[in-house]
Amino acid sequence: MCADSCKLEIWLDCRFSGTDGPAPLACDRRLLYSGATPGKRDLVCGAGGRVEDCDGKEMGVLFIGSGGEVHKHALEIMGHVEWVILQADSLVPSGALLAASSRHGTRLAVVLSNEQHLEDFEPALARTGALVVSDDALLNKAMVKRMAMNKSESPMLNTVCGGIFLPAAEELKLVTVESVEVVSGEADRVYLDMISMLQDGEGALVGSTAKALCFIHADSGGRAFRINAGPVHAYVALPDGRTKYLSDVEAGDQILMVDLGRGGGGAPASRSVNVGRCQVERRQVARIRLHFDGEHSQLFLEWTDTVRLHGRHASEDACYPLPITQLRAGDEILVHWASTSPSRAVHAVHSIPSEK
C-alpha cells in the first residue's frame, strides 16, 4: 500500500515516562523501551534501534541523531521495513525522503520535539505515517492538526483502523461485578440528549475514574437519543481521547459513541455525536463495584430498568443489554479498563460475544 493513502497515526512516547496509568483513548499506538510489557498495538524499541510489535515481529527501525544523519539512514533502508522512526531536533522530512517513503511503501514516524516543531511540520503531515508525542498538550494539538487535515465529519474516523474502529473501543473488556447496592438518599444524575438518534447497540463510555469507563446503552424507555449517564462526578469519554466531568458537559459538546452492533460481531465501531441538551435531576442511584486483574473500580448509575450496561450473567455465555436492576455479583460487563497489570492484553475483548 502506498504510504500516502494511509491514515496519519498518533503515537504516545512512553520510552521515558513509563506505561503506568491509562493511555489516551485516541492514541493509535504507544512507543516503549525494551523490558516494558506491550499491549496489542504497542511498539517496543530494542537493541540497535530494532522496533518490534507485542508478538516480537520486526516492524521497523528507530534512528536518533542529527537531521542529516537520520535522513541518510532512512533513505538507505527504505523498502526493507514497514516503519522508519526518526528522532532529531525539529526534523521535517525532506521531499526526497517523503517521495521514497511513498514509492517504497515504508512509512515514516517522526518524534516531535515541541509545539513549534508541530507547526513547522504541517506541510509534511499529509505524507507522514505517524507523529510521536510525549505529553498531553502536544497530543491535543496533534489531534487538532489531524482532524483539520482529514476534514472529517468525525474525529473518530481518523484512526489507524481504516476509518471505522478505535483502539479504545476494540479494547473493551469483560469485567467482573463484585457487588451492586442501592445508595441511600438521592444523587444529581445527568442525562445527555443527543441531536441525533442513537441506534440499537450504541452507547457512551462513563465511569467514576478515567481508567474504568463502562459502556452505557442508549435509553430503552422510548428516547433513543438519550444517554442516562450517571451522577455529576462521573467522567464521559470524548472523541479526541479526553474525558470530561458530566457536570461540565454543555449543549454543543461532542461525545464519543461506541457502536457494538456494527462490524458483524467484530470490533465495535465508533463516532462522535453532539449534545443537544443536558439535564440534571435528583434520582436514586446504585453503586456497582468492579474487579479486574487484581484492580478495583466502581461507578454509580440511576436505579431504573431503562439504564442498561452490556454484559452477561455468571451462568451465561452470550452478552446482551443488561438492565442495572438485574445486575448481580459475579456478572460481567463491558468496560474500557486501562489496567496496569502485565496480563491486561490477554483479557481484551476484540470481538463481542453474540447476543442471546
C-alpha positions in Angstrom: 0.0 0.0 0.0 1.3 3.5 -0.8 2.2 5.4 2.3 0.3 8.4 1.0 -3.0 6.5 1.2 -2.7 5.6 4.9 -4.2 7.5 7.7 -1.9 9.6 9.9 -1.4 7.9 13.2 -0.6 9.5 16.6 1.7 7.6 19.0 2.3 8.2 22.6 6.0 8.2 23.5 6.3 6.2 26.7 10.0 5.4 26.5 10.9 7.7 29.3 7.7 8.2 31.2 6.8 4.5 31.7 3.4 2.9 31.0 1.6 3.4 34.3 -1.9 5.0 34.1 -4.5 5.0 31.4 -3.3 5.7 27.8 -5.3 8.4 26.0 -8.2 6.8 24.1 -7.3 8.4 20.8 -3.7 7.3 20.6 -3.2 4.6 17.9 0.0 3.1 19.5 2.5 3.5 22.3 6.2 3.5 21.8 8.0 1.6 24.6 11.6 0.7 25.6 12.6 -2.9 25.8 11.6 -4.5 29.1 8.1 -2.9 29.2 5.1 -5.1 28.8 3.5 -4.1 25.4 -0.2 -4.0 24.7 -1.8 -5.1 21.4 -0.9 -2.0 19.4 2.3 -1.1 21.2 5.8 -1.0 19.6 8.9 -1.8 21.5 12.4 -0.3 20.8 15.2 -2.8 21.3 18.9 -3.1 20.7 20.3 -1.4 17.6 17.1 0.6 17.1 15.1 -2.5 16.2 11.4 -1.9 16.6 9.0 -4.9 17.3 5.3 -5.4 18.0 3.8 -7.1 21.0 4.5 -10.5 19.4 8.1 -9.9 18.7 7.6 -9.3 15.0 10.0 -6.8 13.5 8.1 -3.7 12.4 10.8 -1.2 11.7 13.8 0.7 13.0 14.5 3.8 15.1 17.2 6.3 14.1 18.3 9.0 16.6 20.8 11.7 15.6 21.2 14.9 13.6 18.8 15.7 10.8 21.3 14.8 8.2 22.2 11.5 9.8 18.7 10.2 10.2 17.8 11.3 6.7 20.7 9.3 5.3 19.9 6.2 7.3 16.2 6.4 6.5 16.9 6.6 2.7 19.2 3.6 2.9 16.6 1.3 4.5 13.5 2.4 2.5 11.6 -0.6 1.2 13.1 -3.1 3.7 10.9 -2.3 6.7 7.3 -1.3 7.4 8.2 1.7 9.6 11.2 4.1 10.0 11.0 6.2 13.1 13.1 9.4 13.1 14.2 11.4 16.1 16.2 14.6 15.5 15.6 18.1 16.8 12.9 19.9 14.8 13.2 17.4 12.0 11.0 17.9 8.9 11.4 15.1 6.3 12.8 16.3 3.0 10.9 16.0 -0.2 13.3 13.2 -1.3 12.6 11.2 1.8 8.8 11.7 1.6 8.9 10.6 -2.1 11.0 7.5 -1.2 8.5 6.6 1.5 5.6 6.8 -0.9 7.5 4.9 -3.6 8.7 2.0 -1.4 5.8 1.7 1.0 7.8 2.3 4.1 6.0 4.6 6.5 7.7 7.5 8.3 7.1 8.2 12.0 8.7 11.4 13.5 9.3 12.2 17.1 8.0 15.7 17.8 10.3 18.0 19.9 7.7 20.6 20.9 4.7 22.6 19.7 6.7 24.7 17.4 8.1 21.6 15.7 4.5 20.5 15.1 3.7 23.9 13.5 6.8 23.7 11.2 5.9 20.1 10.4 2.5 20.9 8.9 3.5 20.9 5.2 4.7 17.3 5.6 1.7 16.0 7.6 -0.2 14.6 4.6 2.7 12.4 3.6 3.8 11.2 7.0 2.8 8.0 8.7 2.8 8.9 12.3 3.5 11.7 14.8 5.2 10.6 18.1 4.2 12.8 21.1 5.2 12.7 24.7 2.8 15.0 26.6 -0.9 15.9 26.7 -0.6 19.4 25.3 1.3 18.2 22.2 -1.1 15.2 21.9 -4.2 17.5 21.8 -2.6 19.9 19.3 -1.6 16.9 17.1 -5.2 15.6 17.2 -6.5 19.0 16.0 -4.0 19.1 13.1 -5.0 15.6 12.1 -8.7 16.4 12.2 -8.2 19.6 10.1 -6.0 17.7 7.6 -8.5 14.9 7.0 -11.6 17.3 7.0 -13.6 14.5 8.5 -17.1 15.0 10.0 -16.0 13.0 13.0 -12.5 12.8 14.5 -13.2 9.2 15.4 -12.9 8.3 11.7 -9.2 9.4 11.6 -7.7 6.3 13.2 -5.2 3.6 12.4 -8.0 1.1 11.8 -9.1 2.4 8.4 -11.7 4.9 9.5 -14.1 2.7 11.4 -12.6 1.2 14.6 -11.0 2.8 17.6 -8.3 1.1 19.7 -10.3 2.4 22.6 -13.4 0.6 21.5 -11.6 -2.5 20.5 -10.1 -2.9 24.0 -13.4 -3.2 25.9 -13.0 -5.9 28.5 -15.4 -8.1 30.3 -15.0 -7.0 33.9 -16.4 -8.8 37.0 -19.1 -7.2 39.1 -18.2 -7.5 42.8 -21.4 -6.0 44.2 -24.5 -3.9 43.4 -26.0 -1.8 46.2 -28.6 0.9 46.2 -27.3 4.1 47.8 -29.3 5.8 50.5 -30.5 9.3 49.5 -30.5 10.7 46.0 -27.9 11.9 43.6 -27.7 14.6 41.0 -28.0 12.5 37.9 -27.2 13.7 34.4 -28.8 12.6 31.2 -27.5 13.7 27.8 -29.9 14.2 24.9 -28.1 14.0 21.6 -29.0 15.8 18.4 -29.0 12.5 16.5 -30.9 9.3 17.1 -28.8 6.5 18.5 -29.0 3.0 17.1 -29.5 -0.3 18.9 -26.2 -1.2 20.3 -24.8 2.3 20.6 -23.8 3.9 23.9 -21.3 6.1 25.8 -18.3 5.3 28.0 -18.9 6.5 31.5 -17.1 5.9 34.8 -16.1 7.2 38.2 -12.5 7.0 37.1 -10.9 7.5 33.7 -9.2 4.1 33.9 -12.6 2.3 34.1 -15.2 3.7 31.6 -18.2 1.4 31.4 -20.3 1.0 28.2 -23.8 2.5 28.9 -26.5 1.7 26.3 -28.8 4.4 24.9 -32.1 4.8 26.8 -34.6 2.0 26.3 -37.6 4.0 27.5 -38.6 5.4 24.1 -36.0 8.1 23.9 -33.3 6.6 21.6 -31.4 9.9 21.5 -30.7 9.8 25.3 -27.8 8.6 27.5 -28.7 8.3 31.1 -25.1 8.8 32.1 -24.9 8.9 35.9 -24.1 11.4 38.6 -22.4 14.7 38.1 -19.0 13.5 39.4 -18.6 10.8 36.6 -16.4 11.1 33.6 -17.6 10.6 30.0 -15.3 9.8 27.0 -14.9 12.5 24.3 -14.0 11.9 20.7 -10.5 13.4 21.0 -9.5 10.8 23.6 -10.0 13.0 26.7 -12.7 12.7 29.4 -14.9 15.3 30.9 -17.0 15.6 34.1 -20.7 15.1 33.4 -21.2 18.3 35.4 -19.1 20.2 32.8 -20.8 18.8 29.6 -22.7 21.5 27.7 -25.0 21.6 24.7 -22.9 21.5 21.6 -20.2 19.3 23.1 -19.2 16.1 21.2 -19.4 12.8 23.0 -17.8 9.5 21.9 -20.5 6.9 20.9 -19.4 3.3 20.7 -21.5 1.0 18.5 -21.5 -2.7 19.4 -23.9 -3.5 16.7 -21.7 -2.8 13.6 -18.9 -4.9 12.2 -20.8 -8.2 12.2 -19.9 -9.1 15.8 -16.3 -7.9 15.4 -14.6 -4.9 17.0 -17.0 -2.1 17.9 -17.3 1.0 15.7 -17.5 4.5 17.0 -18.5 8.0 16.0 -18.9 11.4 17.6 -22.3 12.9 18.3 -23.3 16.4 19.5 -25.1 17.0 22.7 -28.4 18.9 22.3 -29.4 19.2 26.0 -28.0 18.3 29.4 -30.5 17.7 32.2 -29.7 17.2 35.9 -32.3 15.6 38.1 -32.4 14.2 41.7 -32.7 10.4 41.4 -31.9 7.2 43.4 -28.7 5.6 42.3 -26.8 2.3 42.9 -23.1 1.7 43.3 -21.5 -1.0 41.2 -18.2 -2.3 42.4 -15.9 -3.8 39.8 -12.9 -6.1 39.8 -10.4 -6.9 37.0 -6.9 -8.4 37.2 -6.4 -7.6 40.8 -7.6 -4.0 40.5 -10.9 -2.4 41.6 -13.1 0.4 40.5 -16.8 1.5 40.8 -19.5 3.5 39.1 -22.8 5.0 40.1 -25.9 4.8 37.9 -29.6 5.6 38.3 -31.5 2.6 39.7 -34.0 2.0 36.9 -34.7 -0.7 34.3 -34.1 1.8 31.4 -30.4 2.1 32.3 -28.6 -0.8 30.7 -25.0 -2.0 30.6 -23.7 -4.7 28.2 -22.7 -8.0 29.7 -23.8 -11.4 30.9 -24.9 -13.2 34.0 -22.4 -15.5 35.6 -24.1 -18.6 34.2 -24.3 -17.4 30.6 -22.0 -17.2 27.6 -23.7 -14.5 25.4 -23.5 -10.8 26.1 -26.6 -8.6 25.7 -28.1 -5.3 27.1 -28.4 -5.9 30.8 -30.6 -3.6 33.0 -28.8 -2.4 36.1 -31.7 -3.7 38.2 -30.9 -7.2 37.0 -27.1 -7.0 37.7 -25.7 -9.3 40.4 -22.3 -10.1 41.9 -20.4 -12.4 39.6 -21.9 -11.0 36.4 -19.6 -9.5 33.8 -20.0 -6.2 31.9 -18.0 -4.4 29.2 -15.6 -1.8 30.4 -12.7 0.2 28.8 -10.3 -0.7 31.6 -6.9 0.9 31.4 -5.2 -1.7 33.6 -1.5 -1.5 34.5 -1.3 -5.3 35.0 1.0 -7.2 32.7 -1.8 -9.5 31.7 -4.2 -6.8 30.6 -3.8 -7.5 26.8 -4.9 -11.1 27.4 -8.4 -10.1 28.6 -9.2 -7.5 25.9 -12.5 -8.2 24.2 -11.7 -7.7 20.5 -15.0 -9.2 19.4 -18.2 -9.1 21.3 -19.8 -12.4 22.4 -23.0 -12.8 20.4 -26.3 -11.8 22.0 -29.0 -14.2 23.1 
